Structures are given as C-alpha cells and as structure tokens.
C-alpha cells in the first residue's frame, strides 16, 4: 500500500473532543475538535436505534468517522 493511501485511511477515523451538543432538531448534532484548534460544526451524532442515552457532556471524547472524506 502506498503512503498516500495509508495516510488517507488513517484520517478516516479519529478521536475527537465533543462540544456544544444540540438536541433540538430532527437529529442530534455537535461541534467536534478534530485537531488542535480545528473544529467541525453541526456534525450529526449517530446512536444505536432503541438505546436511550443522554447527550455527552462538553469535553467528552468520541470517535469520528469521515464518511465521504470530510
């Protein structure tokens, strides 16, 4: 596998910090920090169907999957 392909695959899943959880729309969204000072806003939070949980608190650590490369 080439280094370029390896780097792209490595970037698809990463550990992020969750902040600003919004639970008022059709889907739950949050802002996430993907690297120091780099934020993504209005990221959809996916959960298992039928599992009742509360929204994570600000500062929680999560796994983000970049489906489609973003």
QUIMO-V710503 format. One record per pair of residues at least 24 apart in sequence whose C-alpha atoms are under 7 Angstrom apart, sorted by the first residue. I is the first residue (numbers start at 1). J is the second residue. Records with the same first field share a line. If there is no record, write none. Layout:
I = J / J
This chain:
12 = 65 / 66 / 69
13 = 63 / 64 / 65 / 66
14 = 63 / 64 / 65
15 = 61 / 62 / 63 / 64
16 = 61 / 62 / 63 / 64
17 = 59 / 60 / 61 / 62
18 = 58 / 59 / 60 / 61 / 62
19 = 58 / 59
20 = 58
21 = 55
